Amino acid sequence: MIIIQIKDNESVDRALKRFKKKFERTGVLKELRRRTFFQKPSITQRKMKQKAVYKLATYGQPGE
């Protein structure tokens, strides 16, 4: 549960902005979007490998 303490003389808009930022950092919305449909584990692994190959080709080996 996210709790936001409203400070003295703080507008509601400012408190709402702080709440939204805190909510975004928790990753709840990202997790919800990820769970909206089922993806086979083999497809997930394939995408992770493709992403790793892309990163390696783009940024190179670490420590070079």
C-alpha positions in Angstrom: 0.0 0.0 0.0 1.3 3.4 -1.0 1.0 6.1 1.7 1.5 9.8 0.9 1.8 12.3 3.8 0.4 15.6 2.8 2.6 18.4 4.0 1.4 21.7 5.4 0.4 24.2 2.7 0.8 21.5 0.0 -1.7 21.6 -2.9 -3.6 18.5 -3.8 -2.1 18.5 -7.3 1.4 18.4 -5.9 0.5 15.5 -3.6 -1.1 13.7 -6.5 2.0 14.1 -8.6 4.1 12.6 -5.8 1.6 9.7 -5.5 1.8 9.0 -9.2 5.6 9.0 -9.2 5.7 6.6 -6.3 3.1 4.4 -7.9 5.1 4.3 -11.1 8.2 3.2 -9.3 6.5 0.2 -7.7 6.0 -1.3 -11.2 2.4 -2.4 -10.5 1.1 -1.1 -13.9 4.0 -2.7 -15.8 3.3 -6.0 -14.1 -0.4 -5.7 -14.9 0.3 -5.1 -18.6 2.7 -8.1 -18.6 0.1 -10.4 -17.2 -2.8 -9.5 -19.5 -2.0 -12.3 -21.8 -0.1 -15.6 -21.5 3.2 -16.1 -23.3 4.8 -19.4 -23.6 8.1 -19.7 -21.7 10.0 -20.7 -24.9 8.9 -17.4 -26.6 9.9 -15.4 -23.5 13.4 -17.0 -23.5 13.7 -16.4 -27.3 12.9 -12.7 -26.8 15.4 -12.4 -23.9 18.2 -14.0 -26.1 17.4 -11.7 -29.0 17.6 -8.7 -26.6 20.9 -9.9 -25.2 22.3 -10.3 -28.8 21.1 -6.8 -29.7 22.7 -5.3 -26.6 26.0 -7.1 -27.2 26.0 -6.0 -30.9 25.1 -2.4 -29.9 27.3 -1.8 -26.8 30.0 -4.4 -27.1 31.6 -6.6 -24.4 31.8 -5.1 -21.0 35.3 -4.3 -19.9 36.7 -3.7 -23.4 
